[in-house]
Every structure is written in structure tokens, then in C-alpha cells.
């Protein structure tokens, strides 16, 4: 798993594995999950992530939201 933050779009992409995405599901206004060809999640995109996480300290103001996503 690795993470990539884009400060221009204020989005955080979480790569869950190296599989290629074939479908994206919008879970909420600011969260999308990419699925592989077998239907398993391969990545998670979080938009407006600075509303939830201080990208420089790594501290989350709403840890329960991130905990639900990363389970």
C-alpha cells in the first residue's frame, strides 16, 4: 500500500495493490473507490483531504472517517 498526495487538487490516493483499475465507484461526494477486474478494491481517492487530515503532521481531525475507509 502506498499513498500519493496532490496539493493542487487536495486529493489523497491510496494504492491498495498494484492491480489496474477497471471501474470506479463514488461512495460519497469526496470519496471514490477503484475496483480491479475481479471486483476487489485497488485504490481509494479522497478529495478535499485537508478538511480531514493535516497532511504535514499526519493528524486527523476525524479519525473515525479514515478508520472506516482503511478497514
One Martini backbone bead per residue (centre of mass of N, CA, C, O) as a GRO file, in nm:
protein
   71
    1UNK     BB    1   0.098   0.035   0.022
    2UNK     BB    2   0.024   0.368  -0.101
    3UNK     BB    3   0.077   0.728  -0.112
    4UNK     BB    4  -0.084   1.022  -0.278
    5UNK     BB    5  -0.030   1.368  -0.282
    6UNK     BB    6  -0.227   1.650  -0.417
    7UNK     BB    7  -0.216   1.990  -0.375
    8UNK     BB    8  -0.384   2.098  -0.621
    9UNK     BB    9  -0.646   1.894  -0.543
   10UNK     BB   10  -0.660   1.780  -0.255
   11UNK     BB   11  -0.553   1.470  -0.289
   12UNK     BB   12  -0.584   1.120  -0.192
   13UNK     BB   13  -0.405   0.828  -0.284
   14UNK     BB   14  -0.475   0.479  -0.233
   15UNK     BB   15  -0.270   0.210  -0.277
   16UNK     BB   16  -0.345  -0.131  -0.235
   17UNK     BB   17  -0.233  -0.217  -0.522
   18UNK     BB   18  -0.115  -0.315  -0.859
   19UNK     BB   19  -0.374  -0.308  -0.978
   20UNK     BB   20  -0.604  -0.243  -1.219
   21UNK     BB   21  -0.840  -0.020  -1.306
   22UNK     BB   22  -1.203  -0.061  -1.424
   23UNK     BB   23  -1.358   0.079  -1.174
   24UNK     BB   24  -1.572   0.342  -1.036
   25UNK     BB   25  -1.683   0.431  -0.705
   26UNK     BB   26  -1.912   0.642  -0.554
   27UNK     BB   27  -1.955   0.697  -0.211
   28UNK     BB   28  -1.912   1.010  -0.218
   29UNK     BB   29  -1.840   1.334  -0.280
   30UNK     BB   30  -1.508   1.252  -0.176
   31UNK     BB   31  -1.535   0.931  -0.259
   32UNK     BB   32  -1.336   0.679  -0.423
   33UNK     BB   33  -1.347   0.347  -0.573
   34UNK     BB   34  -1.123   0.122  -0.704
   35UNK     BB   35  -1.157  -0.148  -0.935
   36UNK     BB   36  -1.099  -0.449  -1.033
   37UNK     BB   37  -1.175  -0.718  -1.239
   38UNK     BB   38  -1.266  -0.881  -0.958
   39UNK     BB   39  -1.385  -0.633  -0.754
   40UNK     BB   40  -1.148  -0.530  -0.606
   41UNK     BB   41  -0.983  -0.312  -0.430
   42UNK     BB   42  -0.710  -0.074  -0.548
   43UNK     BB   43  -0.842   0.216  -0.462
   44UNK     BB   44  -0.837   0.549  -0.301
   45UNK     BB   45  -1.021   0.857  -0.324
   46UNK     BB   46  -0.953   1.177  -0.169
   47UNK     BB   47  -1.122   1.466  -0.130
   48UNK     BB   48  -1.050   1.729   0.053
   49UNK     BB   49  -0.837   1.623   0.277
   50UNK     BB   50  -0.777   1.883   0.460
   51UNK     BB   51  -1.051   1.854   0.618
   52UNK     BB   52  -0.919   1.582   0.781
   53UNK     BB   53  -0.602   1.633   0.716
   54UNK     BB   54  -0.280   1.693   0.817
   55UNK     BB   55  -0.031   1.651   0.586
   56UNK     BB   56   0.218   1.730   0.783
   57UNK     BB   57   0.134   1.568   1.061
   58UNK     BB   58  -0.104   1.333   1.025
   59UNK     BB   59  -0.349   1.454   1.151
   60UNK     BB   60  -0.678   1.382   1.258
   61UNK     BB   61  -1.003   1.513   1.307
   62UNK     BB   62  -1.141   1.227   1.173
   63UNK     BB   63  -1.061   0.912   1.240
   64UNK     BB   64  -1.323   0.750   1.179
   65UNK     BB   65  -1.326   0.793   0.874
   66UNK     BB   66  -1.052   0.659   0.806
   67UNK     BB   67  -1.105   0.390   0.941
   68UNK     BB   68  -1.337   0.305   0.752
   69UNK     BB   69  -1.171   0.314   0.485
   70UNK     BB   70  -0.912   0.124   0.587
   71UNK     BB   71  -1.068  -0.158   0.649
   0.00000   0.00000   0.00000
